[in-house]
């Protein structure tokens, strides 16, 4: 059995950062909330396979577009850094009245999740980090280069010749083990909101505020928090190396590390089945904890069905 079929999510908007944060939502109101945080240069659509799966298992999944991405507006501060996004996310979470949430973050979304967990541990009962930025393992060279004038000029030139979707496809697929699994349809879905705001120059603008200064020191703070943590890593990520994932897990007492072989950086696109297989047991264990915090007593929960191994996409 593969992850649940793709379902059209509900779309909501919540005030944050002086604008509106848009989010895709799957699942019944009142169910245990799971906050899904995308990275760069994707948006909430990267969770289109995972969201329905979580809904089918009794969770309510919220996948916000970080401010400046997807359908969300630009913050009035004009800042797009990890710490800035965490502040906007807190406003989103507060606006919805969410509590006892499990946070699942990929790429810079993992950094945003770390910041939220450290700043507001009372809101988070579990943290899952997938090929995440951590300490000084980022930004990768390509992001650092995108801030320079020569790169911006070259990017604009290539964009004018080939078009922004083709340029983005080259950048994104270079980080994958299975490039064909990032279909042209999905590349265009990721490219469209960026292209509408300036294309290559917009991408450089989003990258300008990304700095490891926002993640240095977070590991020690997370280690001091009792919330359970799961680290999942695509083993063949060329930008955020698997060694940094192992190191992160080794420095977080009680955390679990799951390595997904034959997978690059964009795990939810390349190996959605393996990702679901990795996170469902962790999520199941959080349900009694949420019930205990809410009512003072535990309740029994059913077992998640065993997922059979299938290829999530054609090569």
N, C-alpha and C positions, 0 to 999 in steps of 0.2 A: 504494500500500500504506500502510495506516495503522499506528499502533503496535500491537503484538501484542494479541490479545484479552485482556480482563481475566481473570486467573487468581487463584484463591484462594491466598494466600501461606501459607507455613509461619509459625507464631507461636512466638517464643522469649521467654524472660525472663532477664535478666541483673542481678545485684545492682549497684545504683548509688545513691548519695545516701542510703544507709540504707534503701532500699526496693528494688523491682524495676522495671527499665525493660523494657517490652514492645516488641517489634519485629516487623514483618512482614518476611519474607525470601523472595526469589525467587532461583532459580539454583542451580547445582551447587556443593557444597563444594569449596574449593580454587581456585575461579575468582577473578579479580581483583575485590576488594571495592569496591563503590560505596556510600557512606553517604548516604542521602537524608534531609534534615532539613526538616521542615515548619515553618510559621509559626503565627501566632495569627490566628484561633481554631480552626485546623484540627487534623488529626492525621495519622498515617501513611497514612490512606486517600487522601489527596490524590495519592499516588504510585501508585495502583492501575493506571493505564494505563502509567506509565513503568517500573515494576518488572518486569512481564513482558517488556517490550521489551528491557530490559537483559539479562534472563535468556536470551532468545532469541539475543542477540548474544555470549554467552559470559562475562557478568559475574555476580557474585553480589551482589544488591542488598539492603541492610539499611535498613529504614525504621523507625527507633525513634519511638515516641511520647515526646516530651520529658516529663520528670517533671511531673506535674500535669495532663497531657493524655491523651486517649484511654484506653488500657488500663493506662498506667503509674501507679505510686503517687505519693504526695506525698513529697518529700524531707523528711528529719527536720529539716533546717535551716529549713524553711518558706520558703526563698528560691527565686524563679522567674526571676531576672534572666538576661540573656544570658551573662554570665561564669559564673554559677552553673551554668547548663545545660551550658556547655562542660566544666566540671569533672565533672559527672555523665556526660557523653558519653565523656570520657576513661576513666572507670571502666568504662563499657560496652565500649568498644573494647579496653581492656586485658583485660577479663574474657573476651572472645572470642579474644584473641590476634591481632587483626587488625593487619596492617601493609601498607605500600605501597597505601594506600587512596586512592580518589578521593572527594572530598567535594562533594556538590551540595546547596546550601541555599537555601531560599526564605524571604523575609520575615525574621523574627527567626532562623529556622534558618540564614540566610546569615550573620548575626552570630555565631551559635554556631560555624559552620564556620570563620569567620575567626579566632575565638579559639583553636580547636583547632589550626589550621594554624600560628599564631604561637607557641603554647605548646609544640607537639609536632610540629615540621616533619619530624621523622624518620619520622612515620607517614603523611604525606600526599604523594602524588606528583602531585596535580592538584586544583585548586579551581574549582568552578563556582558562580557566585552569580546567583540569579534574583530580580529585583526585591527586592534585599536591603536591609536596614538597613545604613547605613554612616555613619561619622562623626556629623554632626549632622542628617542628613536625616530623622530620626525622633525620638520617637514622633509620629505624626500627631495632629491636634487631637482626634479622636474618642477616642483612647487616653488622652491627657492629661485630657480631660474626664471619662472614666470613673472617674478616681480621686477625683473630688469628691463631696461628700455630696449636693448637689442632683441630680447625674446618677444616682448610685446609687439615690436615692429615686424618681426618674422611671423609671429602668430597672425597678425592682421593681414600680412601678405598672403600667407597660405590660406587664410579664410576667404580672401577675395578670389583666389584661384579655385579652390576645391569646395568651398562652402563650410560653414561651421560644423554641421553634423558629421561630415567626413573627418574633419580635424579632430573633433572630440572622440570619434570612434577609434582613431589611431592612438590617441592618448590613453583611453580607457582599456582597450584591448591589449595594450602593451603590458598591463598589470595582471593579465589573466593567464591561466594554464590552458583554458579552453575558450579561445576567442569567439568561436562560433556560437557559444551559448549566450553571448550578449548580442541578441538579434538586432537587425537594423531598425526594427520597430521600436525596440527599447532604447537604442541609442538616440533615435529621433525624439522620443519622449523625454529623455534627459536633456537633450540639446535645446528643445524648443523654448523653455522658459529662460534659459541663459541667452540664447540667440536674440530673443525679443528684448533683452535688456542690454545688448551690446556685444554679444558673442565673445570673441577672444579677449577683448578689453575688459568685459565684465568678469570673465574668469580670473583675469589677473587682479582685478579689484577685490574679488572675494578672497583670493589667496594672500593679499597684502597684509591682512591682520592675523594670519595664521602663524603662531609662534610657539615653540616648545616652552617658553616662559610660562604659558598657561597650564602646563602639565608637570613641570618640574616640582617635586615635593609631594605630589598627590599620592604616590604609592605608600609612603609612610603614614599618611593620614588615613588612607583606606585600610591599611593593616591594623590600625587601632580600632576600627569599627567592627562590631560583631556580625554585621550582615553577611550572609553567605555570598560567595563570588564564584563565577564560572568564567574561565578564559577559553575561548575557542579560536583556533588559528588555521587558516589555509596554509599548508606547509610550503607552498611554492610562491609565496608573495615576494615579488622582486623589490618592493619598496619598504614594507614593514616586515622585516625578517622574522622568521619563526623563533629565532633565538631570543628576541626581545619578548615574545609571548611566554616562553619558558621562564625567562628571568622574572617577568612580572608575577607569574604564578608562584614562583619560589619565594617571592618576597611578601606574598599575601597569605598569612597563616590560615590553613583550613580550606584554601581555594582548590578548585578542581581545574585541571588543564586537559583539553581535548584537542588533538591535532587532526585536521582533515587532510589526508594525503591527496596528492594529485590535484591540488586546488590552489588558485592564486588569490589575489587580494579581494575580489568581489564575491565573497562566499555566498551571499543570498541569491546571486545570479547563477554562479557556477555549480554550486552544490546545495540547493535548497533542501533536498531530502536529508543529506548528511547533517545539515544545520538543525533541521527539525529533530532528527534523532539525538543530537547532542543536547538540545535545550529542554526537550519535553520532560525528562526525568527531574531535572533541576526545578522546573516550574511546578511539577506535581508536588514536590516536597514543600513548596512555599504555601500551598493552599491551607494545610493545617495551621501554619504559623499565622496567616492572616486571620483565620477564624479565632485562634486563641487570643490574638491582640484585640479583636473586635468584641468577643463575648466572654473571654476568660476561660474558655474550655475548647478542647480539641474536637474535631469531628472526623469521621472516616471519609476517605476519598477513594474513588475507584482507580484502578490501574489504567495507565495509558495503553492503548493498543500497540503491539509490536509492529514497527514499520519494516517492510521488506525492502531490500536494496533494489533500486531501479535507477536507470540512467535518466536524469532530469531533462536532458535535451539532446538533440541530434548534433553530431559533430559536423 
